[in-house]
Amino acid sequence: MSFDVVIVGGGLAGLSLACALRDTRLRIALVEGRMPTPVAGWDARVYAITPANADFLQQIGVWKHLDAERISPIYAMEIHGDGGAQLDFSAYESGMSELGWILESSLMAVELWENVKRQSNLGLFCPAVPSAIEMSEKAVVLTLTDGQKLATKLLIGADGRDSWVRETAGLKSIDTPYGEMGMVANFECERPHRGIARQWFRDDGVLAWLPLAGNRISMVWSTPDADAAELMAEPEEVLCFRVANAGANILGKLKQISQAAAFPLRLMRVPSTVAPRLALIGDAAHGIHPLSGHGINLGFQDARVLAGLLTANPEWLDIGSERLLRRYQRARREETVLMQYTTHTLRRLFRERLPGLKPLRNVGMNVTNAVPVLKNMLVRYAVGAF
């Protein structure tokens, strides 16, 4: 079978790219091991979606179909240092209606999947697992474990941090383990969160409370492996007490409404995200610390930029040419490197125990908080409002 584009990986980035190519002349194949399914109750894996990416999801026909009762707007952010400092961001003060929205991963995945199922220019191979890649000057042939062969002008690796496509194609990744776990769980709150996202830089890591629809929050606690193991072993009532106490009991008592989960954290850099007839997007192309909440935002922008280049490419020009794919890599490098550098530096800044550093970093937060113009510039850049 022959296609113009074959996407390996039906996660959020891969699915959004497929949707973004819906109204093009391109013939697309999507290869995925299993279809996404709704989560019972509330999904503990959530994302903070920026306005720029909400616009992208609107453009590809997904946003309007999402259940509005499961979406929580972010009206403000509070960032607390480890020495009493605080940095506040407000949508109102920045001239925006919202700073972003909190959405469950499964909510977006299921809707994206429903979209691609109805897509006339797409062939869906699921369940399917790739087994071999054969590269040539004019095409790539992807062999599946069931023996099917998919020939394509362009192969997209959207298959996550441990990307089989990246490794098989020989694209190097540089991993820096943090020795930390990201622990996630959802809670009902005694007091209303009022659409405020909160984050604490603590001696034992970074704690984030993200507002969910209703009087609920999603917690992400990035903490050393040993601390994460201890938290995961706690009885539910003890975990609720510890999470509430770590957040200064701002929202009162908490009640756990989803099972806790934890995953290892690492910085992952991929020096080259393209090769002749091959490109990487999403977590296959980069990995950052979750303290910024920007992981999937980078993936959606990968999909948006690549789809734009492929759509604008004249029919007589090869979509798998290295020249075109280098344009994609250049277009995405600045934002990706900036987010990786910023999150990595912030994480190191608040983990270092050098004498005098703690008061210095907290003074820096307070000074920034006292300069509205600087704060507004930071928040507008973070949400993609420039």
Residue pairs with C-beta under 8 A, 6 or more apart in sequence:
1 29
1 123
1 148
1 149
1 150
1 151
2 27
2 150
2 151
2 152
3 27
3 28
3 29
3 123
3 150
3 151
3 152
3 153
4 26
4 27
4 28
4 152
4 153
4 154
4 319
5 21
5 26
5 27
5 28
5 29
5 152
5 153
5 154
5 155
5 156
5 310
5 319
6 28
6 29
6 30
6 31
6 140
6 142
6 150
6 152
6 154
6 155
6 156
7 14
7 17
7 18
7 28
7 29
7 30
7 31
7 156
7 158
8 14
8 31
8 130
8 142
8 155
8 156
8 157
8 158
8 159
8 164
8 165
9 31
9 32
9 156
9 157
9 158
9 159
9 160
9 163
9 165
9 282
9 284
10 30
10 31
10 32
10 33
10 35
10 36
10 113
10 116
10 126
10 158
11 109
11 158
11 159
11 160
11 282
11 283
12 105
12 108
12 109
12 112
12 282
12 296
12 299
12 300
13 158
13 281
13 282
13 283
13 284
13 296
13 299
13 300
13 302
13 303
14 30
14 32
14 156
14 158
14 159
14 281
14 282
14 303
15 30
15 109
15 112
15 113
15 115
15 116
16 56
16 57
16 60
16 62
16 112
16 299
16 300
16 303
16 304
17 156
17 158
17 281
17 302
17 303
17 306
17 307
18 28
18 30
18 116
18 119
18 122
19 60
19 61
19 62
19 112
19 115
19 116
19 119
20 56
20 59
20 60
20 303
20 304
20 307
21 28
21 121
21 307
21 310
21 311
22 60
22 61
22 115
22 119
22 121
22 122
24 121
24 310
24 311
25 121
25 315
26 121
26 310
26 319
27 121
27 123
28 119
28 121
28 122
28 123
29 122
29 123
29 124
29 125
29 150
29 152
30 116
30 122
30 123
30 124
30 125
30 126
31 125
31 126
31 128
31 130
31 142
31 144
31 150
32 124
32 125
32 126
32 127
32 128
33 126
33 127
33 128
33 129
34 126
34 127
35 113
35 126
35 127
36 106
36 109
36 110
36 112
36 113
37 106
37 110
38 106
38 107
38 110
39 104
39 106
41 257
41 258
42 104
42 186
42 212
42 216
42 218
42 257
42 258
43 104
43 105
43 106
43 107
43 186
43 258
44 184
44 185
44 186
44 218
44 258
44 259
44 260
44 261
45 104
45 105
45 106
45 184
45 261
46 102
46 103
46 104
46 105
46 184
46 210
46 212
46 218
47 102
47 103
47 105
47 108
47 293
47 295
47 296
47 297
48 74
48 100
48 101
48 102
48 197
48 210
48 293
48 294
48 297
49 57
49 100
49 101
49 102
49 103
49 296
49 297
50 100
50 294
50 297
50 382
50 383
50 384
51 96
51 98
51 99
51 100
51 383
51 384
51 385
52 297
52 301
52 383
52 384
52 385
53 296
53 297
53 300
53 301
53 384
54 63
54 100
54 101
56 300
56 301
56 303
56 304
57 63
57 66
57 108
57 300
58 64
60 115
61 115
62 108
62 111
62 112
62 115
65 111
65 114
65 115
66 103
66 107
66 108
66 111
67 107
69 213
70 103
70 104
70 107
70 213
71 101
71 102
71 103
71 213
72 101
72 102
72 195
72 210
72 211
72 212
72 213
73 97
73 98
73 100
73 101
73 195
73 211
74 91
74 98
74 99
74 100
74 101
74 102
74 195
74 196
74 197
74 210
74 211
75 90
75 91
75 92
75 98
75 99
75 194
75 195
75 196
76 88
76 89
76 90
76 91
76 99
76 194
76 195
76 196
76 197
77 88
77 89
77 99
77 196
77 197
77 198
77 199
77 379
78 86
78 87
78 88
78 196
78 197
78 198
78 199
79 86
79 87
79 88
79 89
79 198
79 199
79 201
79 365
80 86
80 198
80 199
80 200
80 201
81 87
81 201
81 350
81 361
81 362
81 365
82 200
82 201
82 202
82 203
82 350
82 358
82 361
82 362
83 358
83 359
83 361
83 362
84 362
85 361
85 362
85 363
85 364
85 365
85 366
85 369
86 365
86 366
86 369
87 365
87 366
87 368
87 369
87 375
88 369
88 375
89 99
89 375
89 378
89 379
91 97
91 98
91 99
93 372
93 375
93 376
94 375
94 376
94 379
94 380
94 385
95 376
96 380
96 383
96 385
99 197
99 379
99 383
100 383
102 197
102 210
102 211
102 212
102 218
105 296
116 122
116 124
117 124
125 144
125 148
125 150
128 144
128 145
128 146
128 148
129 144
129 145
130 142
130 143
130 144
130 145
130 164
130 165
131 143
131 144
131 145
132 142
132 143
132 168
133 140
133 141
133 142
133 143
133 155
133 165
133 168
133 169
134 140
134 141
134 143
135 169
135 276
135 277
135 278
137 276
138 153
139 151
139 152
139 153
139 277
139 320
140 151
140 152
140 153
140 154
140 155
140 277
140 278
140 320
141 149
141 150
141 151
141 152
142 149
142 150
142 151
142 152
142 155
143 149
143 150
144 150
152 277
152 320
153 277
153 318
153 319
153 320
154 277
154 278
154 279
154 310
154 319
154 320
154 325
155 165
155 277
155 278
155 279
156 165
156 278
156 279
156 280
156 281
156 306
157 163
157 164
157 165
157 166
157 169
157 278
157 279
157 280
157 281
157 284
157 285
158 280
158 281
158 282
158 284
159 165
159 166
159 284
160 282
160 283
160 284
161 266
161 268
161 283
161 284
161 287
163 173
163 280
163 283
163 284
165 278
165 280
165 284
166 173
166 270
166 280
166 284
169 275
169 278
170 275
171 270
171 272
171 273
171 275
171 278
171 280
172 270
172 271
172 272
173 268
173 269
173 270
174 268
174 269
174 270
174 271
175 266
175 267
175 268
175 287
176 266
176 267
176 268
176 269
176 344
177 264
177 265
177 266
178 222
178 265
178 266
178 267
178 289
178 347
179 224
179 225
180 205
180 222
180 223
180 224
180 225
180 228
180 264
180 265
181 222
181 223
181 224
181 225
181 228
181 229
181 262
181 263
181 264
181 265
182 220
182 221
182 222
182 262
182 263
182 264
182 265
182 290
183 219
183 220
183 221
183 222
183 223
183 228
183 231
183 232
183 260
183 261
183 262
184 218
184 219
184 220
184 221
184 260
184 261
184 262
184 263
185 218
185 219
185 239
185 243
185 256
185 258
185 259
185 260
185 261
186 212
186 216
186 217
186 218
186 219
186 256
186 257
186 258
187 216
187 217
187 219
187 240
187 243
187 254
187 255
187 256
187 257
188 214
188 215
188 216
188 254
188 255
188 257
189 215
189 216
189 217
189 251
189 252
189 254
190 251
190 252
190 253
190 254
191 215
191 250
191 251
191 252
192 215
192 251
193 209
193 211
193 215
193 216
193 217
193 251
194 211
195 211
196 211
197 208
197 209
197 210
197 211
198 208
198 209
198 247
198 250
199 206
199 207
199 208
199 209
199 291
200 206
200 207
200 208
200 246
200 247
201 350
202 246
204 223
204 224
204 227
205 221
205 222
205 223
205 224
205 227
206 221
206 222
206 223
206 291
206 347
206 350
207 219
207 220
207 221
207 222
207 243
207 246
207 247
208 219
208 220
208 221
208 222
208 290
208 291
208 293
209 217
209 218
209 219
209 247
209 251
210 217
210 218
210 219
210 220
210 293
211 217
212 218
216 257
217 251
217 254
219 243
220 290
220 293
221 228
221 231
221 243
221 246
222 265
222 289
222 290
222 291
222 347
223 231
225 264
228 262
231 239
231 242
231 260
232 260
232 262
234 242
236 256
239 256
239 260
240 253
240 254
240 255
240 256
243 254
244 251
244 252
244 253
244 254
265 289
265 290
266 287
267 287
267 288
267 289
267 340
267 344
268 283
268 286
268 287
269 286
269 287
269 340
270 280
270 284
270 285
270 286
272 329
273 279
273 280
273 281
273 285
273 286
273 328
273 329
273 332
274 280
274 322
274 325
274 326
274 328
274 329
275 322
275 325
276 320
276 321
276 322
276 325
277 320
278 320
278 325
279 306
279 325
279 328
279 329
281 299
281 302
281 303
281 306
282 296
282 298
282 299
282 302
282 303
283 295
283 299
285 302
285 332
285 336
286 298
286 336
286 340
287 295
288 294
288 295
288 298
288 339
288 340
288 343
288 344
289 343
289 344
289 346
289 347
291 343
291 346
291 347
292 339
292 342
292 343
292 382
294 339
294 343
294 382
297 384
298 335
298 336
298 339
301 332
301 335
302 332
305 328
305 331
305 332
306 328
309 324
309 327
309 328
309 331
310 319
313 319
313 324
317 324
318 324
349 357
349 361
350 361
368 374
368 375
368 378
369 375
379 385
380 386
